Amino acid sequence: MSNDYEQVADFASRWGRILVKHFLPHYWGHTASGRMTSVAPSVISDLAKINRRSIEICPAIYQEVVDKAYEIRVTVIGDRIFPAKIESRKGEAFLDWRQEFSNSDMLMSSMTLDTATERSIRCLMNALDLHYGCLDFAVDLQGRPVFLEVNPGGQFLFVEESVPELRLLDAFASMLAQGSPSYQLGSCDSITDAAFMSSAEYCRWNSERVEGREDERFVTII
């Protein structure tokens, strides 16, 4: 994370291709068309082509580029871990799947983590004293998971919407209702993302949204 040109240049010289991300997503809503425009992460292969002043006036996140086979979104709710695989139907990983969420080419499915990765996730959550978090991994072409981040305020409903067998809303409600990270599933069988989306409360909220913000559900995905 930097806006120091010399630091960024040194980092780029060590890795060659680097990924540039903003601290916060930037979105513009087009009132007439209802379309959303956003600033997405980008790959820089030649830093010399970037204006020095542009780097200095805008702090950003710079990362090594990982050539990905696919990505994993892991939702941790209490003592339970819910992993989901994110990939392209064409077999090519996305640069940033958040920008492709409404793309029919994006495929999300349930999966099983290897023992070492699951153990590492539990160690991290315990070290950070977190009972909830969304973790992102990029799996490289050799099949090795590369940890990117854990977001203690990440979204999870969109995962259940795509993978209904991952009962995330049930799990979250059960943990809250039972007041323990070692909760039992099944106490909230009627609580699912599908049931919530068809509820009177959601329909009322949806009808009251500001016109032109149809993509609001997507915008809040982090």
Secondary structure, DSSP 8 states (H G I E B T S, - for coil): -B--HHHHHHHHHHHSSEEEE-SS--EEE-TTT--EEE---EEES-GGGS-HHHHHTS-BEEEE---EEEEEEEEEETTEEEEEEEEETTS---S-GGGGTT-TTEEEEE----HHHHHHHHHHHHHHT-SEEEEEEEEETTS-EEEEEEETT---HHHHHH-TTS-HHHHHHHHHHHTSSS--TTTTTT--HHHHHTSHHHHHHHHTS-TT-TTHHHHT--
